[in-house]
Amino acid sequence: MARLREKLRHLIPVHRLSLESFVDFNRLVLFGATAGEMRPLELRSDIAINKMTHDDLAALANGTGRFSDQAKLYYANRRIDTAYGGYLNANLVHMSWVYTSREYAKEPFQRLVLNDGEVEIVNCFTSEKCRGMGIYPYVIQFLSHLYFENGATRVYMMAHHDNLPSQRGIIKAGLRPVGEVTYVRIPGSSGKCVYYRRSITSH
């Protein structure tokens, strides 16, 4: 047994190990708004926002790049089809997805327990060449109003606690901080064993 321990000591240099080697820990800021809390929507003539069709997503899934990666993961692999595209001069420059509890049921884990009428805007990405044009907050605001008009009672979003640009965009759209979600994955390299804690602040 002593010989085995000595071999393991050489194979696993303990002095190089850290907590991050075993645990993936993240803290996310949770934002939310009701219809009455959202800012009025001022439509932009330069940006068109459309729900992406199955043909759109299938074509993207056969391509390359960040938008294609999203289509492969969420549409092709998980059969989630609630993606919206933001188009500038007919070119796709932004993608966002909207989740209800139905979409979360297709995910390997659930970050939020969404009640009836609640939605979360997730997986937002704007082309780097189009950042700084206000597209990200505009899409958030547009989708929030769209879902409120169709019966949603509350919209949620999340951003990593140190991703200040994303947080500023969410606040600019009209959502406000309402709590946090702590993400822990053990072991850190696993795609499973995921735990979330949702803490919502009362206002």
Rosetta constraint file for C-alpha pairs under 8 A:
AtomPair CA 1 CA 5 HARMONIC 6.27 0.50
AtomPair CA 2 CA 6 HARMONIC 6.23 0.50
AtomPair CA 3 CA 7 HARMONIC 6.31 0.50
AtomPair CA 4 CA 8 HARMONIC 6.26 0.50
AtomPair CA 5 CA 9 HARMONIC 6.14 0.50
AtomPair CA 6 CA 10 HARMONIC 6.59 0.50
AtomPair CA 7 CA 11 HARMONIC 6.24 0.50
AtomPair CA 8 CA 12 HARMONIC 5.81 0.50
AtomPair CA 9 CA 13 HARMONIC 6.17 0.50
AtomPair CA 9 CA 14 HARMONIC 7.21 0.50
AtomPair CA 13 CA 17 HARMONIC 7.11 0.50
AtomPair CA 17 CA 21 HARMONIC 6.28 0.50
AtomPair CA 18 CA 22 HARMONIC 7.55 0.50
AtomPair CA 19 CA 23 HARMONIC 6.05 0.50
AtomPair CA 20 CA 24 HARMONIC 6.16 0.50
AtomPair CA 20 CA 25 HARMONIC 7.82 0.50
AtomPair CA 20 CA 188 HARMONIC 7.11 0.50
AtomPair CA 21 CA 187 HARMONIC 7.96 0.50
AtomPair CA 21 CA 188 HARMONIC 6.58 0.50
AtomPair CA 22 CA 186 HARMONIC 6.36 0.50
AtomPair CA 22 CA 187 HARMONIC 4.88 0.50
AtomPair CA 22 CA 188 HARMONIC 5.06 0.50
AtomPair CA 22 CA 189 HARMONIC 7.60 0.50
AtomPair CA 23 CA 184 HARMONIC 6.85 0.50
AtomPair CA 23 CA 185 HARMONIC 5.82 0.50
AtomPair CA 23 CA 186 HARMONIC 5.08 0.50
AtomPair CA 23 CA 187 HARMONIC 5.31 0.50
AtomPair CA 23 CA 188 HARMONIC 4.34 0.50
AtomPair CA 24 CA 183 HARMONIC 7.73 0.50
AtomPair CA 24 CA 184 HARMONIC 5.62 0.50
AtomPair CA 24 CA 185 HARMONIC 4.97 0.50
AtomPair CA 24 CA 186 HARMONIC 6.64 0.50
AtomPair CA 24 CA 187 HARMONIC 7.13 0.50
AtomPair CA 24 CA 188 HARMONIC 4.35 0.50
AtomPair CA 24 CA 189 HARMONIC 7.68 0.50
AtomPair CA 25 CA 182 HARMONIC 7.48 0.50
AtomPair CA 25 CA 183 HARMONIC 5.64 0.50
AtomPair CA 25 CA 184 HARMONIC 4.66 0.50
AtomPair CA 25 CA 185 HARMONIC 6.60 0.50
AtomPair CA 26 CA 160 HARMONIC 7.44 0.50
AtomPair CA 26 CA 182 HARMONIC 5.95 0.50
AtomPair CA 26 CA 183 HARMONIC 4.96 0.50
AtomPair CA 26 CA 184 HARMONIC 6.59 0.50
AtomPair CA 27 CA 160 HARMONIC 6.21 0.50
AtomPair CA 27 CA 161 HARMONIC 5.82 0.50
AtomPair CA 27 CA 180 HARMONIC 7.05 0.50
AtomPair CA 27 CA 181 HARMONIC 6.04 0.50
AtomPair CA 27 CA 182 HARMONIC 4.62 0.50
AtomPair CA 27 CA 183 HARMONIC 6.11 0.50
AtomPair CA 28 CA 158 HARMONIC 6.14 0.50
AtomPair CA 28 CA 159 HARMONIC 5.41 0.50
AtomPair CA 28 CA 160 HARMONIC 4.36 0.50
AtomPair CA 28 CA 161 HARMONIC 5.09 0.50
AtomPair CA 28 CA 180 HARMONIC 5.56 0.50
AtomPair CA 28 CA 181 HARMONIC 5.08 0.50
AtomPair CA 28 CA 182 HARMONIC 6.15 0.50
AtomPair CA 28 CA 183 HARMONIC 7.58 0.50
AtomPair CA 29 CA 158 HARMONIC 5.53 0.50
AtomPair CA 29 CA 159 HARMONIC 5.37 0.50
AtomPair CA 29 CA 160 HARMONIC 6.07 0.50
AtomPair CA 29 CA 161 HARMONIC 5.49 0.50
AtomPair CA 29 CA 177 HARMONIC 6.88 0.50
AtomPair CA 29 CA 179 HARMONIC 6.28 0.50
AtomPair CA 29 CA 180 HARMONIC 4.49 0.50
AtomPair CA 29 CA 181 HARMONIC 6.40 0.50
AtomPair CA 30 CA 156 HARMONIC 7.09 0.50
AtomPair CA 30 CA 157 HARMONIC 6.03 0.50
AtomPair CA 30 CA 158 HARMONIC 4.66 0.50
AtomPair CA 30 CA 159 HARMONIC 6.88 0.50
AtomPair CA 30 CA 177 HARMONIC 5.78 0.50
AtomPair CA 30 CA 178 HARMONIC 5.76 0.50
AtomPair CA 30 CA 179 HARMONIC 5.05 0.50
AtomPair CA 30 CA 180 HARMONIC 4.75 0.50
AtomPair CA 30 CA 181 HARMONIC 6.50 0.50
AtomPair CA 30 CA 200 HARMONIC 7.80 0.50
AtomPair CA 31 CA 156 HARMONIC 5.54 0.50
AtomPair CA 31 CA 157 HARMONIC 5.14 0.50
AtomPair CA 31 CA 158 HARMONIC 5.96 0.50
AtomPair CA 31 CA 170 HARMONIC 7.66 0.50
AtomPair CA 31 CA 175 HARMONIC 5.79 0.50
AtomPair CA 31 CA 176 HARMONIC 5.09 0.50
AtomPair CA 31 CA 177 HARMONIC 4.27 0.50
AtomPair CA 31 CA 178 HARMONIC 5.28 0.50
AtomPair CA 31 CA 179 HARMONIC 7.00 0.50
AtomPair CA 32 CA 154 HARMONIC 6.83 0.50
AtomPair CA 32 CA 155 HARMONIC 5.47 0.50
AtomPair CA 32 CA 156 HARMONIC 4.33 0.50
AtomPair CA 32 CA 157 HARMONIC 6.37 0.50
AtomPair CA 32 CA 175 HARMONIC 5.15 0.50
AtomPair CA 32 CA 176 HARMONIC 5.62 0.50
AtomPair CA 32 CA 177 HARMONIC 6.49 0.50
AtomPair CA 32 CA 178 HARMONIC 6.11 0.50
AtomPair CA 33 CA 37 HARMONIC 5.66 0.50
AtomPair CA 33 CA 38 HARMONIC 6.28 0.50
AtomPair CA 33 CA 154 HARMONIC 5.63 0.50
AtomPair CA 33 CA 155 HARMONIC 5.49 0.50
AtomPair CA 33 CA 156 HARMONIC 6.80 0.50
AtomPair CA 33 CA 174 HARMONIC 7.32 0.50
AtomPair CA 33 CA 175 HARMONIC 5.06 0.50
AtomPair CA 33 CA 176 HARMONIC 6.57 0.50
AtomPair CA 34 CA 38 HARMONIC 6.50 0.50
AtomPair CA 34 CA 153 HARMONIC 5.88 0.50
AtomPair CA 34 CA 154 HARMONIC 4.54 0.50
AtomPair CA 34 CA 155 HARMONIC 6.49 0.50
AtomPair CA 35 CA 145 HARMONIC 7.35 0.50
AtomPair CA 35 CA 148 HARMONIC 6.02 0.50
AtomPair CA 35 CA 153 HARMONIC 6.74 0.50
AtomPair CA 35 CA 154 HARMONIC 6.95 0.50
AtomPair CA 37 CA 174 HARMONIC 7.22 0.50
AtomPair CA 37 CA 175 HARMONIC 7.65 0.50
AtomPair CA 38 CA 141 HARMONIC 7.79 0.50
AtomPair CA 38 CA 145 HARMONIC 7.91 0.50
AtomPair CA 38 CA 173 HARMONIC 7.74 0.50
AtomPair CA 38 CA 174 HARMONIC 5.03 0.50
AtomPair CA 38 CA 175 HARMONIC 6.71 0.50
AtomPair CA 39 CA 141 HARMONIC 7.82 0.50
AtomPair CA 39 CA 173 HARMONIC 7.16 0.50
AtomPair CA 39 CA 174 HARMONIC 5.37 0.50
AtomPair CA 41 CA 141 HARMONIC 6.69 0.50
AtomPair CA 41 CA 142 HARMONIC 6.77 0.50
AtomPair CA 41 CA 145 HARMONIC 7.37 0.50
AtomPair CA 44 CA 48 HARMONIC 7.96 0.50
AtomPair CA 46 CA 88 HARMONIC 6.28 0.50
AtomPair CA 46 CA 89 HARMONIC 7.35 0.50
AtomPair CA 47 CA 86 HARMONIC 6.46 0.50
AtomPair CA 47 CA 87 HARMONIC 5.63 0.50
AtomPair CA 47 CA 88 HARMONIC 5.25 0.50
AtomPair CA 47 CA 89 HARMONIC 7.77 0.50
AtomPair CA 47 CA 135 HARMONIC 7.82 0.50
AtomPair CA 48 CA 86 HARMONIC 5.73 0.50
AtomPair CA 48 CA 87 HARMONIC 5.08 0.50
AtomPair CA 48 CA 88 HARMONIC 6.76 0.50
AtomPair CA 48 CA 90 HARMONIC 7.99 0.50
AtomPair CA 49 CA 84 HARMONIC 6.70 0.50
AtomPair CA 49 CA 85 HARMONIC 5.58 0.50
AtomPair CA 49 CA 86 HARMONIC 4.55 0.50
AtomPair CA 49 CA 87 HARMONIC 6.27 0.50
AtomPair CA 49 CA 139 HARMONIC 7.37 0.50
AtomPair CA 50 CA 84 HARMONIC 5.55 0.50
AtomPair CA 50 CA 85 HARMONIC 5.49 0.50
AtomPair CA 50 CA 86 HARMONIC 6.78 0.50
AtomPair CA 51 CA 82 HARMONIC 7.18 0.50
AtomPair CA 51 CA 83 HARMONIC 6.01 0.50
AtomPair CA 51 CA 84 HARMONIC 4.31 0.50
AtomPair CA 51 CA 85 HARMONIC 6.31 0.50
AtomPair CA 52 CA 56 HARMONIC 5.76 0.50
AtomPair CA 52 CA 57 HARMONIC 6.60 0.50
AtomPair CA 52 CA 81 HARMONIC 7.76 0.50
AtomPair CA 52 CA 82 HARMONIC 7.52 0.50
AtomPair CA 52 CA 83 HARMONIC 5.63 0.50
AtomPair CA 52 CA 84 HARMONIC 5.29 0.50
AtomPair CA 52 CA 85 HARMONIC 6.14 0.50
AtomPair CA 53 CA 57 HARMONIC 6.34 0.50
AtomPair CA 53 CA 81 HARMONIC 7.82 0.50
AtomPair CA 54 CA 58 HARMONIC 5.95 0.50
AtomPair CA 54 CA 81 HARMONIC 7.10 0.50
AtomPair CA 55 CA 59 HARMONIC 6.04 0.50
AtomPair CA 56 CA 60 HARMONIC 6.27 0.50
AtomPair CA 57 CA 61 HARMONIC 6.04 0.50
AtomPair CA 57 CA 71 HARMONIC 5.69 0.50
AtomPair CA 57 CA 75 HARMONIC 6.81 0.50
AtomPair CA 57 CA 81 HARMONIC 7.81 0.50
AtomPair CA 58 CA 62 HARMONIC 6.65 0.50
AtomPair CA 58 CA 71 HARMONIC 7.33 0.50
AtomPair CA 58 CA 75 HARMONIC 7.77 0.50
AtomPair CA 58 CA 76 HARMONIC 7.27 0.50
AtomPair CA 59 CA 63 HARMONIC 6.88 0.50
AtomPair CA 60 CA 64 HARMONIC 7.65 0.50
AtomPair CA 60 CA 67 HARMONIC 6.93 0.50
AtomPair CA 60 CA 68 HARMONIC 4.76 0.50
AtomPair CA 60 CA 71 HARMONIC 6.01 0.50
AtomPair CA 60 CA 72 HARMONIC 7.71 0.50
AtomPair CA 61 CA 68 HARMONIC 4.96 0.50
AtomPair CA 61 CA 69 HARMONIC 6.89 0.50
AtomPair CA 61 CA 70 HARMONIC 7.78 0.50
AtomPair CA 61 CA 71 HARMONIC 4.90 0.50
AtomPair CA 61 CA 72 HARMONIC 4.65 0.50
AtomPair CA 61 CA 75 HARMONIC 7.83 0.50
AtomPair CA 61 CA 76 HARMONIC 6.78 0.50
AtomPair CA 62 CA 68 HARMONIC 7.03 0.50
AtomPair CA 62 CA 72 HARMONIC 7.77 0.50
AtomPair CA 63 CA 68 HARMONIC 5.49 0.50
AtomPair CA 64 CA 68 HARMONIC 5.22 0.50
AtomPair CA 64 CA 69 HARMONIC 6.83 0.50
AtomPair CA 65 CA 69 HARMONIC 6.17 0.50
AtomPair CA 66 CA 70 HARMONIC 6.40 0.50
AtomPair CA 67 CA 71 HARMONIC 6.38 0.50
AtomPair CA 67 CA 95 HARMONIC 7.07 0.50
AtomPair CA 67 CA 125 HARMONIC 7.90 0.50
AtomPair CA 68 CA 72 HARMONIC 6.12 0.50
AtomPair CA 69 CA 73 HARMONIC 6.20 0.50
AtomPair CA 70 CA 74 HARMONIC 5.89 0.50
AtomPair CA 70 CA 75 HARMONIC 7.58 0.50
AtomPair CA 71 CA 75 HARMONIC 5.05 0.50
AtomPair CA 71 CA 76 HARMONIC 6.37 0.50
AtomPair CA 72 CA 76 HARMONIC 4.75 0.50
AtomPair CA 72 CA 77 HARMONIC 6.14 0.50
AtomPair CA 73 CA 77 HARMONIC 5.18 0.50
AtomPair CA 73 CA 78 HARMONIC 6.56 0.50
AtomPair CA 74 CA 78 HARMONIC 5.00 0.50
AtomPair CA 74 CA 79 HARMONIC 6.24 0.50
AtomPair CA 74 CA 80 HARMONIC 5.39 0.50
AtomPair CA 74 CA 81 HARMONIC 7.56 0.50
AtomPair CA 75 CA 79 HARMONIC 4.44 0.50
AtomPair CA 75 CA 80 HARMONIC 4.75 0.50
AtomPair CA 75 CA 81 HARMONIC 5.68 0.50
AtomPair CA 76 CA 80 HARMONIC 7.89 0.50
AtomPair CA 78 CA 106 HARMONIC 6.11 0.50
AtomPair CA 78 CA 107 HARMONIC 6.98 0.50
AtomPair CA 79 CA 106 HARMONIC 7.55 0.50
AtomPair CA 80 CA 103 HARMONIC 6.31 0.50
AtomPair CA 80 CA 106 HARMONIC 7.30 0.50
AtomPair CA 82 CA 97 HARMONIC 5.54 0.50
AtomPair CA 82 CA 98 HARMONIC 5.68 0.50
AtomPair CA 82 CA 99 HARMONIC 7.17 0.50
AtomPair CA 83 CA 95 HARMONIC 6.80 0.50
AtomPair CA 83 CA 96 HARMONIC 5.76 0.50
AtomPair CA 83 CA 97 HARMONIC 4.31 0.50
AtomPair CA 83 CA 98 HARMONIC 6.62 0.50
AtomPair CA 84 CA 95 HARMONIC 5.68 0.50
AtomPair CA 84 CA 96 HARMONIC 5.35 0.50
AtomPair CA 84 CA 97 HARMONIC 6.05 0.50
AtomPair CA 84 CA 98 HARMONIC 8.00 0.50
AtomPair CA 85 CA 92 HARMONIC 6.33 0.50
AtomPair CA 85 CA 93 HARMONIC 7.48 0.50
AtomPair CA 85 CA 94 HARMONIC 5.66 0.50
AtomPair CA 85 CA 95 HARMONIC 4.74 0.50
AtomPair CA 85 CA 96 HARMONIC 6.73 0.50
AtomPair CA 86 CA 92 HARMONIC 5.83 0.50
AtomPair CA 86 CA 93 HARMONIC 5.74 0.50
AtomPair CA 86 CA 94 HARMONIC 4.69 0.50
AtomPair CA 86 CA 95 HARMONIC 6.22 0.50
AtomPair CA 86 CA 135 HARMONIC 7.92 0.50
AtomPair CA 86 CA 139 HARMONIC 7.18 0.50
AtomPair CA 87 CA 91 HARMONIC 5.03 0.50
AtomPair CA 87 CA 92 HARMONIC 4.53 0.50
AtomPair CA 87 CA 93 HARMONIC 5.61 0.50
AtomPair CA 87 CA 94 HARMONIC 6.96 0.50
AtomPair CA 88 CA 92 HARMONIC 6.58 0.50
AtomPair CA 88 CA 93 HARMONIC 6.45 0.50
AtomPair CA 93 CA 126 HARMONIC 5.75 0.50
AtomPair CA 93 CA 127 HARMONIC 5.19 0.50
AtomPair CA 93 CA 130 HARMONIC 6.86 0.50
AtomPair CA 94 CA 124 HARMONIC 7.33 0.50
AtomPair CA 94 CA 125 HARMONIC 5.57 0.50
AtomPair CA 94 CA 126 HARMONIC 4.31 0.50
AtomPair CA 94 CA 127 HARMONIC 6.23 0.50
AtomPair CA 94 CA 135 HARMONIC 7.62 0.50
AtomPair CA 94 CA 136 HARMONIC 7.55 0.50
AtomPair CA 95 CA 123 HARMONIC 7.60 0.50
AtomPair CA 95 CA 124 HARMONIC 5.63 0.50
AtomPair CA 95 CA 125 HARMONIC 5.44 0.50
AtomPair CA 95 CA 126 HARMONIC 6.68 0.50
AtomPair CA 96 CA 121 HARMONIC 6.75 0.50
AtomPair CA 96 CA 122 HARMONIC 6.14 0.50
AtomPair CA 96 CA 123 HARMONIC 5.67 0.50
AtomPair CA 96 CA 124 HARMONIC 4.34 0.50
AtomPair CA 96 CA 125 HARMONIC 6.65 0.50
AtomPair CA 96 CA 139 HARMONIC 7.90 0.50
AtomPair CA 97 CA 121 HARMONIC 5.76 0.50
AtomPair CA 97 CA 122 HARMONIC 5.24 0.50
AtomPair CA 97 CA 123 HARMONIC 6.00 0.50
AtomPair CA 97 CA 124 HARMONIC 6.90 0.50
AtomPair CA 98 CA 119 HARMONIC 6.62 0.50
AtomPair CA 98 CA 120 HARMONIC 5.69 0.50
AtomPair CA 98 CA 121 HARMONIC 4.56 0.50
AtomPair CA 98 CA 122 HARMONIC 6.10 0.50
AtomPair CA 99 CA 103 HARMONIC 5.24 0.50
AtomPair CA 99 CA 104 HARMONIC 6.52 0.50
AtomPair CA 99 CA 119 HARMONIC 5.49 0.50
AtomPair CA 99 CA 120 HARMONIC 5.12 0.50
AtomPair CA 99 CA 121 HARMONIC 6.35 0.50
AtomPair CA 99 CA 122 HARMONIC 7.17 0.50
AtomPair CA 100 CA 104 HARMONIC 6.51 0.50
AtomPair CA 100 CA 114 HARMONIC 6.55 0.50
AtomPair CA 100 CA 118 HARMONIC 6.56 0.50
AtomPair CA 100 CA 119 HARMONIC 4.83 0.50
AtomPair CA 100 CA 120 HARMONIC 6.63 0.50
AtomPair CA 101 CA 105 HARMONIC 6.19 0.50
AtomPair CA 101 CA 113 HARMONIC 7.22 0.50
AtomPair CA 101 CA 114 HARMONIC 5.50 0.50
AtomPair CA 101 CA 115 HARMONIC 7.19 0.50
AtomPair CA 101 CA 116 HARMONIC 7.80 0.50
AtomPair CA 101 CA 119 HARMONIC 7.78 0.50
AtomPair CA 102 CA 106 HARMONIC 7.22 0.50
AtomPair CA 103 CA 107 HARMONIC 7.06 0.50
AtomPair CA 104 CA 109 HARMONIC 7.49 0.50
AtomPair CA 104 CA 110 HARMONIC 5.87 0.50
AtomPair CA 105 CA 110 HARMONIC 7.53 0.50
AtomPair CA 108 CA 192 HARMONIC 7.61 0.50
AtomPair CA 109 CA 194 HARMONIC 6.80 0.50
AtomPair CA 110 CA 196 HARMONIC 7.83 0.50
AtomPair CA 111 CA 181 HARMONIC 7.71 0.50
AtomPair CA 111 CA 196 HARMONIC 5.97 0.50
AtomPair CA 111 CA 198 HARMONIC 7.80 0.50
AtomPair CA 112 CA 198 HARMONIC 6.78 0.50
AtomPair CA 114 CA 118 HARMONIC 5.59 0.50
AtomPair CA 114 CA 119 HARMONIC 6.78 0.50
AtomPair CA 117 CA 151 HARMONIC 6.65 0.50
AtomPair CA 117 CA 152 HARMONIC 4.43 0.50
AtomPair CA 117 CA 153 HARMONIC 5.04 0.50
AtomPair CA 117 CA 154 HARMONIC 6.67 0.50
AtomPair CA 118 CA 152 HARMONIC 5.85 0.50
AtomPair CA 118 CA 153 HARMONIC 5.82 0.50
AtomPair CA 118 CA 154 HARMONIC 4.91 0.50
AtomPair CA 118 CA 155 HARMONIC 5.95 0.50
AtomPair CA 118 CA 156 HARMONIC 7.57 0.50
AtomPair CA 119 CA 152 HARMONIC 7.01 0.50
AtomPair CA 119 CA 154 HARMONIC 6.52 0.50
AtomPair CA 119 CA 155 HARMONIC 5.07 0.50
AtomPair CA 119 CA 156 HARMONIC 6.18 0.50
AtomPair CA 120 CA 155 HARMONIC 5.61 0.50
AtomPair CA 120 CA 156 HARMONIC 4.50 0.50
AtomPair CA 120 CA 157 HARMONIC 5.53 0.50
AtomPair CA 121 CA 140 HARMONIC 7.39 0.50
AtomPair CA 121 CA 155 HARMONIC 7.31 0.50
AtomPair CA 121 CA 156 HARMONIC 6.41 0.50
AtomPair CA 121 CA 157 HARMONIC 5.46 0.50
AtomPair CA 122 CA 157 HARMONIC 6.60 0.50
AtomPair CA 122 CA 158 HARMONIC 7.60 0.50
AtomPair CA 124 CA 136 HARMONIC 7.74 0.50
AtomPair CA 125 CA 136 HARMONIC 7.82 0.50
AtomPair CA 126 CA 130 HARMONIC 6.73 0.50
AtomPair CA 126 CA 131 HARMONIC 6.47 0.50
AtomPair CA 126 CA 135 HARMONIC 7.53 0.50
AtomPair CA 126 CA 136 HARMONIC 6.69 0.50
AtomPair CA 127 CA 131 HARMONIC 6.58 0.50
AtomPair CA 130 CA 135 HARMONIC 7.72 0.50
AtomPair CA 131 CA 135 HARMONIC 7.27 0.50
AtomPair CA 131 CA 136 HARMONIC 7.99 0.50
AtomPair CA 134 CA 138 HARMONIC 6.20 0.50
AtomPair CA 135 CA 139 HARMONIC 6.09 0.50
AtomPair CA 136 CA 140 HARMONIC 6.42 0.50
AtomPair CA 136 CA 169 HARMONIC 6.49 0.50
AtomPair CA 137 CA 141 HARMONIC 6.13 0.50
AtomPair CA 137 CA 169 HARMONIC 4.96 0.50
AtomPair CA 137 CA 170 HARMONIC 5.95 0.50
AtomPair CA 137 CA 172 HARMONIC 6.14 0.50
AtomPair CA 137 CA 173 HARMONIC 4.72 0.50
AtomPair CA 138 CA 142 HARMONIC 6.01 0.50
AtomPair CA 138 CA 173 HARMONIC 6.42 0.50
AtomPair CA 139 CA 143 HARMONIC 6.02 0.50
AtomPair CA 140 CA 144 HARMONIC 6.04 0.50
AtomPair CA 140 CA 170 HARMONIC 7.18 0.50
AtomPair CA 140 CA 173 HARMONIC 6.12 0.50
AtomPair CA 141 CA 145 HARMONIC 6.23 0.50
AtomPair CA 141 CA 173 HARMONIC 5.08 0.50
AtomPair CA 141 CA 174 HARMONIC 7.01 0.50
AtomPair CA 142 CA 146 HARMONIC 6.12 0.50
AtomPair CA 143 CA 147 HARMONIC 6.15 0.50
AtomPair CA 144 CA 148 HARMONIC 6.13 0.50
AtomPair CA 144 CA 155 HARMONIC 6.38 0.50
AtomPair CA 145 CA 149 HARMONIC 6.06 0.50
AtomPair CA 146 CA 150 HARMONIC 6.48 0.50
AtomPair CA 147 CA 151 HARMONIC 6.37 0.50
AtomPair CA 147 CA 152 HARMONIC 5.34 0.50
AtomPair CA 148 CA 152 HARMONIC 4.54 0.50
AtomPair CA 148 CA 153 HARMONIC 6.37 0.50
AtomPair CA 148 CA 154 HARMONIC 7.63 0.50
AtomPair CA 156 CA 175 HARMONIC 7.88 0.50
AtomPair CA 157 CA 170 HARMONIC 7.66 0.50
AtomPair CA 159 CA 163 HARMONIC 6.44 0.50
AtomPair CA 159 CA 166 HARMONIC 6.37 0.50
AtomPair CA 159 CA 167 HARMONIC 6.13 0.50
AtomPair CA 163 CA 167 HARMONIC 6.45 0.50
AtomPair CA 164 CA 168 HARMONIC 6.07 0.50
AtomPair CA 165 CA 169 HARMONIC 6.30 0.50
AtomPair CA 166 CA 170 HARMONIC 6.31 0.50
AtomPair CA 167 CA 171 HARMONIC 6.22 0.50
AtomPair CA 168 CA 172 HARMONIC 5.99 0.50
AtomPair CA 169 CA 173 HARMONIC 6.28 0.50
AtomPair CA 170 CA 174 HARMONIC 6.73 0.50
AtomPair CA 170 CA 175 HARMONIC 5.93 0.50
AtomPair CA 170 CA 176 HARMONIC 7.71 0.50
AtomPair CA 171 CA 175 HARMONIC 5.05 0.50
AtomPair CA 171 CA 176 HARMONIC 5.73 0.50
AtomPair CA 178 CA 200 HARMONIC 5.57 0.50
AtomPair CA 178 CA 201 HARMONIC 5.14 0.50
AtomPair CA 178 CA 202 HARMONIC 7.20 0.50
AtomPair CA 178 CA 203 HARMONIC 7.80 0.50
AtomPair CA 179 CA 198 HARMONIC 7.72 0.50
AtomPair CA 179 CA 199 HARMONIC 5.42 0.50
AtomPair CA 179 CA 200 HARMONIC 4.21 0.50
AtomPair CA 179 CA 201 HARMONIC 4.93 0.50
AtomPair CA 180 CA 198 HARMONIC 6.27 0.50
AtomPair CA 180 CA 199 HARMONIC 5.41 0.50
AtomPair CA 180 CA 200 HARMONIC 6.55 0.50
AtomPair CA 181 CA 196 HARMONIC 6.58 0.50
AtomPair CA 181 CA 197 HARMONIC 5.44 0.50
AtomPair CA 181 CA 198 HARMONIC 4.67 0.50
AtomPair CA 181 CA 199 HARMONIC 6.18 0.50
AtomPair CA 182 CA 196 HARMONIC 5.65 0.50
AtomPair CA 182 CA 197 HARMONIC 5.25 0.50
AtomPair CA 182 CA 198 HARMONIC 6.89 0.50
AtomPair CA 183 CA 194 HARMONIC 7.50 0.50
AtomPair CA 183 CA 195 HARMONIC 6.12 0.50
AtomPair CA 183 CA 196 HARMONIC 4.89 0.50
AtomPair CA 183 CA 197 HARMONIC 6.89 0.50
AtomPair CA 184 CA 194 HARMONIC 6.12 0.50
AtomPair CA 184 CA 195 HARMONIC 5.36 0.50
AtomPair CA 184 CA 196 HARMONIC 6.45 0.50
AtomPair CA 185 CA 190 HARMONIC 7.07 0.50
AtomPair CA 185 CA 191 HARMONIC 8.00 0.50
AtomPair CA 185 CA 192 HARMONIC 7.45 0.50
AtomPair CA 185 CA 193 HARMONIC 5.91 0.50
AtomPair CA 185 CA 194 HARMONIC 4.64 0.50
AtomPair CA 185 CA 195 HARMONIC 6.28 0.50
AtomPair CA 186 CA 190 HARMONIC 6.74 0.50
AtomPair CA 186 CA 192 HARMONIC 7.99 0.50
AtomPair CA 186 CA 193 HARMONIC 5.84 0.50
AtomPair CA 186 CA 194 HARMONIC 6.85 0.50
AtomPair CA 187 CA 193 HARMONIC 7.43 0.50
